[in-house]
Amino acid sequence: MEPVSAPREALQQPLKSVLGPATAKVMAEHLGLHTVGDLLHHYPRRYEERGRLTRLADLPMDEHVTVVAQVADARLHTFASSRAPRGKGQRLEVTITDGSGRLQLVFFGNGVHKPHKELLPGTRAMFAGKVSVFNRRLQLAHPAYELLRDDTEETVESWAGALIPIYPATARLESWKIGKAVQTVLPSAQEAVDPLPESLRAGRGLIPLPEALLKIHRPHTKADVAEARARLKWDEAFVLQVALARRRHADTQLPAVPRRPGPDGLLAAFDARLPFTLTEGQQKVSREILDDLAREHPMHRLLQGEVGSGKTLVALRAMLAVVDAGGQAAMLAPTEVLAQQHHRSITEMMGELAEGGMLGGPEHATKVVLLTGSMGAAARRQALLDLATGEAGIVIGTHALIEDKVQFHDLGLVVVDEQHRFGVEQRDALRGKGNSRGEKRTPHLLVMTATPIPRTVAMTVFGDLETSVLDQLPAGRSPIASHVVPAADKPHFLARAWERVREEVAKGHQAYVVCPRIGDEPVDEGKGARRKSPEDEAEKRPPLAVLDVAEQLAGGPLHGLRVEVLHGRMQPDDKDAVMRRFAEGKTDVLVATTVIEVGVNVPNATVMVIMDADRFGVSQLHQLRGRVGRGSAPGLCLLVTEMPEASTARRRLDAVASTLDGFELSRIDLEQRREGDVLGQAQSGSRSSLRVLAVIEDEEIIAQAREEAAAVVAADPDLEHLPGLRTALDALLDEEREQYLEKG
């Protein structure tokens, strides 16, 4: 690393040395801002124009807002009060307006004197406070305010000329106080080291970083804001993509054993016994994976696809190719139910090819073992022995695979199912078990996810992986009809839902009923899959529970049918027994939690009823729905909710019911959530690094930044000639961000 330069020191100065300890403490505690550079990168959320007033008509309830408005009326009321001096209290009511609506401000007690003198009719000011309702009218109680005196040169200058920046603020730190602090440190913007290579900046017509910081904080026109945002979006996209490109580059330097299957080996024998032809998509993705496996550097590939698109089959072919080439393959699943399900379906697909080491087993066969935390000691010992000797070519397991005791003979491929459920330590611990011919070798890596991810998110969250997409459903898959069942408005619709379940069972089919919780745990009203909203009457009762619903159905609308329950706190053997009975058709209705969300494959199940569907996320609903319609009979998914028709939760359910396109749904899901949620891990314990870049909207910028970053890293992997970029990268890759990137 080159020595720290003087310019960098200017932005690394602690805020307490510039703003004073009290202000710096509040900024650190409430906004996570510690240095001059942090504050300069705390950008305004929006801008108010001096000549135009904010819309008061659309203020959100229970949120901390900043508005610019004019005082229309101010009245001081005196009332009897036993607490006030001389038995009389005072209340100041001020009405402000912006032409779109009116808002009442209320001040009490000793707090009325200053505003009574200053907030006269005609006065313009910025007001900040929490919006509440009193007597059916919106109001701000005891708001903080800052007068806007246009005749004072200093005020005009300090409020950025024609545009007033409104900063992301908190109750402890109003927007204008942040604005004043920014004005104090703004001269340091001239010292900002530019992370973008000069050729990139010039080629794309982007303004220099110091100019962008000045214009974002003190714009004179809307064009200034647009120029600044365009430049700062590029910074965020490019620095993040360089971090990911460097990780990809580092991975290509690692040694791996090429794994090429033989022409007449295990993979060929498996393909010959398949009772169907692979879809075009499966063939294309399989070719990409097999090409990667044949290289001398480890594969890093993300396999994403629609529910039921055949990802497990593609992953199995990759595992068989590695076994064919003399290596071993491990599949890491997030739950025991899913690990057991994968083990069952893989051994069924392989048939006698999974009988390696058995008397009479075919020549190319291998052994497929299961390894989970709850296995008995004898079975566990045998599984560990089979892995260490190489007798088992394929192992499927949970976190138990990662333990120190687990040794492989020659681990060549790691398949991670539902990557978002595993941390970096877990993934790397398993990959660290690669050991070929006595040398450490990095196994190839295939990450699978059944949650469709928009292209831009794949390029950011999964940016260190090459992406393969399965978007074709195999032939024979049936369409799934989805309907919202408004239980509160139309209870007879729910009665009809249970009739439909009975009709499907009468035809010889089976059903799932999904509930948000188990029923034997205490209800914590503070938690839940969905935030509470004032309109939500349904939230007054706890979420529906598996144990309660199963009992009610068995004794009521589904009386006489074979009803069983499945949830995460059951003993593993009991869970496996329940799933086995359901798969064999010995159970008519399975009442379960989301433990059946991924991987569960029972083609005879044709109907799913999701209770309290509004308590689940969009992607989760899509995952659950994918458990039906897996055979030749059409699937039906009924989303039961007590939410009113106009609610956002109901609109979310309508969106799920309207399309089976997982990519479209994931886009809807992300658009409805905060930007930080998109990046998941980036939010844990620290602010998201994305301040102006919007993952969904800025698709083109992210795609272009990825190309530029790849070119820069290919030419200069250590960024020796780009010290500004290295500085920005160091700031991005603090401990938590590094971890998030590796979780990829």
Stockholm file with secondary structure:
# STOCKHOLM 1.0

chainA/1-744         MEPVSAPREALQQPLKSVLGPATAKVMAEHLGLHTVGDLLHHYPRRYEERGRLTRLADLPMDEHVTVVAQVADARLHTFASSRAPRGKGQRLEVTITDGSGRLQLVFFGNGVHKPHKELLPGTRAMFAGKVSVFNRRLQLAHPAYELLRDDTEETVESWAGALIPIYPATARLESWKIGKAVQTVLPSAQEAVDPLPESLRAGRGLIPLPEALLKIHRPHTKADVAEARARLKWDEAFVLQVALARRRHADTQLPAVPRRPGPDGLLAAFDARLPFTLTEGQQKVSREILDDLAREHPMHRLLQGEVGSGKTLVALRAMLAVVDAGGQAAMLAPTEVLAQQHHRSITEMMGELAEGGMLGGPEHATKVVLLTGSMGAAARRQALLDLATGEAGIVIGTHALIEDKVQFHDLGLVVVDEQHRFGVEQRDALRGKGNSRGEKRTPHLLVMTATPIPRTVAMTVFGDLETSVLDQLPAGRSPIASHVVPAADKPHFLARAWERVREEVAKGHQAYVVCPRIGDEPVDEGKGARRKSPEDEAEKRPPLAVLDVAEQLAGGPLHGLRVEVLHGRMQPDDKDAVMRRFAEGKTDVLVATTVIEVGVNVPNATVMVIMDADRFGVSQLHQLRGRVGRGSAPGLCLLVTEMPEASTARRRLDAVASTLDGFELSRIDLEQRREGDVLGQAQSGSRSSLRVLAVIEDEEIIAQAREEAAAVVAADPDLEHLPGLRTALDALLDEEREQYLEKG
#=GR chainA/1-744 SS CCCCCHHHHHHHSBTHHHHCHHHHHHHHHHHCCCBHHHHHTCCCSEEEETTSCCCCTTCCTTCEEEEEEEEEEEEEEEEECSSSGGGEEEEEEEEEECSSCEEEEEEEGGGGHHHHHHCCTTCEEEEEEEEEEETTEEEEESCEEEECCTTCHHHHHHTTTTEEEECCCBTTBCHHHHHHHHHHHGGGGGGCCCCSCHHHHHHTTCCCHHHHHHHHHSCSSHHHHHHHHHHHHHHHHHHHHHHHHHHHHHHHHSCCCCCCCCTTSHHHHHHHHCSSCCCHHHHHHHHHHHHHHTSSSCCEEEEEECTTSCHHHHHHHHHHHHHHTTCEEEEECSSHHHHHHHHHHHHHHHGGGGBTTSTTCCTTCCEEEEECTTCCHHHHHHHHHHHHHTCEEEEEESGGGGSTTCCCSCEEEEEEESGGGSCHHHHHHHHTTCEETTEECCCEEEEEESSCCCHHHHHHTTTTSEEEEECCCCTTCCCEEEEEEETTTCHHHHHHHHHHHHHHHHTTCEEEEECSBCSSSCCCTTCCSSCCCTTCGGGGSCCCBHHHHHHHHHHTTTTTSCEEEECTTSCHHHHHHHHHHHHTTCCSEEEECGGGSSSCCCTTEEEEEETTGGGSCHHHHHHHHTTSSCSSSCEEEEEEECSCTTSHHHHHHHHHHHCCCHHHHHHHHHHTSCHHHHTGGGGSSSCCSCSSCCTTTTHHHHHHHHHHHHHHHHHCTTCTTCHHHHHHHHHHCSHHHHHHHHHC
#=GC SS_cons         CCCCCHHHHHHHSBTHHHHCHHHHHHHHHHHCCCBHHHHHTCCCSEEEETTSCCCCTTCCTTCEEEEEEEEEEEEEEEEECSSSGGGEEEEEEEEEECSSCEEEEEEEGGGGHHHHHHCCTTCEEEEEEEEEEETTEEEEESCEEEECCTTCHHHHHHTTTTEEEECCCBTTBCHHHHHHHHHHHGGGGGGCCCCSCHHHHHHTTCCCHHHHHHHHHSCSSHHHHHHHHHHHHHHHHHHHHHHHHHHHHHHHHSCCCCCCCCTTSHHHHHHHHCSSCCCHHHHHHHHHHHHHHTSSSCCEEEEEECTTSCHHHHHHHHHHHHHHTTCEEEEECSSHHHHHHHHHHHHHHHGGGGBTTSTTCCTTCCEEEEECTTCCHHHHHHHHHHHHHTCEEEEEESGGGGSTTCCCSCEEEEEEESGGGSCHHHHHHHHTTCEETTEECCCEEEEEESSCCCHHHHHHTTTTSEEEEECCCCTTCCCEEEEEEETTTCHHHHHHHHHHHHHHHHTTCEEEEECSBCSSSCCCTTCCSSCCCTTCGGGGSCCCBHHHHHHHHHHTTTTTSCEEEECTTSCHHHHHHHHHHHHTTCCSEEEECGGGSSSCCCTTEEEEEETTGGGSCHHHHHHHHTTSSCSSSCEEEEEEECSCTTSHHHHHHHHHHHCCCHHHHHHHHHHTSCHHHHTGGGGSSSCCSCSSCCTTTTHHHHHHHHHHHHHHHHHCTTCTTCHHHHHHHHHHCSHHHHHHHHHC
//
